[in-house]
Amino acid sequence: MDNQISSYNFGVEFIVFGFNVDKTNQYITPHLYNITQKSQPLCFDSVGFVMIGIGESQSFPEITKEPYSPANPLSDAIVRTYWAKKSAERMTGVGKMTDLGLAWVELNEGAKKVEIKNTLVSQEIINNLLEDKFEEQRNRVKQMTTEIQNNLNEVFLGTRIITKK
């Protein structure tokens, strides 16, 4: 029976994250898991990110464009996550709404208590900092692609000669 339960395909997968706090409240370790459709937990602590769903193939190149590790700054993680989500939106079925949340641990010294906190990043930040820059970058890439295409057309038509410098 245990075998049947552990191999049952639930048809969904999800991401679970949390924190492990030692008894002295001195060491706080973040954890990141992907629970597969067959209820198998896969740990992604060492990688520092995990993706699921139909947009995964589109978002992976955005996250891994540059080397990434859990030691990267939070600002880098936020930008990569947002841009990966926007890239994934090209896939049919990926929602266009983007909520971006943060979770962290605070040690309340007076009470000797660890508090796990979380918040959603405000829509104003998402729109003004991330969305505007995302569009700006997309337009730069389009412009660069057009310039390269024009240069290649000139070479192929013989109106431009490539010389080695």
Order of alpha helices (4+ residues) and beta strands (2+ residues): alpha-beta-beta-beta-alpha-alpha-beta-beta-alpha
